[in-house]
Amino acid sequence: MIITLQSNTPEMSKEKKRPDNVVYNEKEQTYDAGLKPYGTNVGAPSITTVDTSSWKNRSINKINHQVQTKFLELKAEYENMMKQFEYNELIHSSKLNFEPIIGQTYHLYQRDSGDHFLSIIAPHECRFNAKGSYYLNADTIWEKIEKKEEIQEN
C-alpha cells in the first residue's frame, strides 16, 4: 500500500508517495521511526493486550482472604480482652479481706445476696457458690484458670 500526500498549496501540487512501512511525521517533516515507543517495521513483534482479569481476580480473592482472616483474629483477640476486662472488673469490685499475692491462685465466690468475694479456699474444700478460679500475674492482671488446669493443680 502506498500513502499519497498532497499539499494544499498550488505550487506543491506534486504528490509525495511513501511506502506503508516508512514512519514519517507530517508535523515535524521528519522520519522518526527510531523515536517511537513501539516497533514500527514489519518484523517488529505485534502489540497485544495482556488479559489481567485472572490475575486481578486471584489478587482480589487473596487480599479478601487475608483481610477476613486478620479481622477474625482481631475479633477473637478483642473478645478475649473484653472477657478478661469483665472478670478483672468483677474481682476488683468484689470484697477482699486480704491483699492478694502475685503468682498465687484465688477463688471467686458469690454470696446468696449477690455480692462476690475472693478467697484462698478452693471450691472442693467448701460449699460456697464458686464462680471461678483466678491467677494474679506479674502485671497484677487476673487470669482465669480453666477447669482442666485447676484439676491438675489440685
C-alpha positions in Angstrom: 0.0 0.0 0.0 1.3 3.4 -0.8 0.4 6.6 1.0 -0.2 9.6 -1.1 0.3 13.0 0.4 -1.0 16.1 -1.2 -0.1 19.7 -0.4 -2.7 22.3 0.0 -0.6 24.9 -1.8 -0.8 25.2 -5.6 3.0 25.3 -6.1 3.4 22.0 -4.3 0.8 20.0 -6.2 3.2 17.2 -6.7 2.3 14.1 -4.8 4.7 12.6 -2.4 4.5 8.8 -2.2 5.9 6.9 0.8 5.6 3.2 1.4 3.5 1.8 4.3 6.4 0.8 6.4 8.0 4.2 6.4 7.2 6.3 9.5 7.1 9.9 8.6 6.0 12.7 11.0 4.0 15.2 9.0 4.1 18.0 11.6 7.9 18.0 12.0 8.6 16.8 8.5 11.0 14.1 9.7 11.3 10.4 9.8 11.0 9.3 13.4 10.7 5.5 13.5 13.5 5.2 16.0 11.9 7.6 18.4 8.6 5.7 18.7 8.0 3.7 21.9 6.7 0.8 19.8 8.0 -1.3 16.9 7.4 0.3 13.5 8.8 -2.1 11.0 7.2 -5.2 9.5 9.4 -7.5 11.6 8.6 -5.9 14.9 6.6 -8.0 17.4 2.9 -7.4 17.4 1.4 -5.4 20.2 -1.2 -7.4 22.1 -3.0 -6.6 25.3 -2.5 -8.9 28.2 -5.6 -10.3 29.9 -5.1 -9.3 33.5 -8.6 -10.2 34.7 -7.5 -13.6 36.1 -4.5 -12.0 37.9 -6.8 -9.4 39.3 -9.4 -12.0 40.5 -6.7 -14.0 42.2 -5.3 -10.9 43.9 -8.7 -9.8 45.0 -9.5 -13.2 46.4 -6.2 -13.4 48.1 -6.5 -10.0 49.8 -10.1 -10.7 50.8 -9.0 -13.9 52.4 -6.1 -12.1 54.2 -8.3 -9.3 55.4 -11.0 -11.7 56.6 -8.5 -13.8 58.5 -7.0 -10.8 60.1 -10.4 -9.5 61.0 -11.4 -12.8 62.7 -8.1 -12.8 64.6 -8.6 -9.3 65.8 -12.3 -10.0 66.7 -11.2 -13.1 68.7 -8.5 -11.1 70.5 -11.0 -8.3 71.2 -13.5 -10.8 72.7 -10.7 -12.3 74.9 -9.7 -8.9 76.1 -13.3 -8.0 76.9 -13.7 -11.2 78.9 -10.5 -10.5 80.7 -11.7 -7.0 81.4 -15.0 -8.1 82.7 -13.7 -10.7 85.2 -10.9 -8.3 86.3 -13.5 -5.7 87.0 -15.7 -8.3 88.8 -12.7 -9.3 91.0 -11.7 -5.7 91.8 -15.3 -4.9 92.8 -15.6 -8.0 95.0 -14.9 -8.0 98.7 -11.3 -8.7 99.7 -10.2 -9.4 103.3 -6.6 -9.7 102.4 -4.0 -8.4 99.9 -3.6 -10.8 97.0 0.0 -12.0 96.4 1.3 -12.0 92.8 1.7 -15.6 91.5 -1.0 -17.1 93.7 -4.3 -18.7 92.7 -7.5 -17.3 94.3 -11.1 -18.4 94.0 -14.1 -16.1 93.4 -17.4 -16.9 95.1 -20.9 -15.4 95.1 -23.0 -15.0 98.3 -26.7 -15.5 98.4 -27.1 -11.7 98.5 -25.4 -11.5 95.1 -22.1 -10.0 96.4 -18.9 -11.5 95.3 -15.8 -12.3 97.5 -12.4 -13.6 96.8 -10.9 -16.4 98.9 -7.9 -18.7 99.1 -10.1 -21.7 99.9 -10.5 -23.9 96.9 -14.1 -24.8 95.6 -13.7 -28.5 96.5 -12.8 -27.5 100.1 -16.1 -25.6 100.8 -19.7 -25.3 99.8 -19.7 -21.7 98.6 -21.2 -20.8 95.2 -18.0 -20.9 93.1 -17.7 -18.5 90.1 -14.2 -19.5 89.0 -10.5 -19.6 90.0 -8.1 -16.9 89.0 -4.3 -16.4 89.0 -2.7 -13.0 89.7 0.1 -12.5 87.2 3.1 -10.2 87.5 1.3 -7.4 85.8 -1.4 -7.6 88.5 -3.9 -8.8 85.9 -6.2 -11.6 86.9 -6.1 -14.6 84.5 -8.9 -17.1 84.6 -7.9 -20.7 85.2 -9.7 -23.2 83.1 -11.2 -26.3 84.8 -8.6 -28.7 83.3 -5.7 -26.6 84.7 -7.5 -26.3 88.1 -7.8 -30.1 88.3 -4.1 -30.6 87.5 -3.1 -28.2 90.3 -5.1 -30.0 93.0 
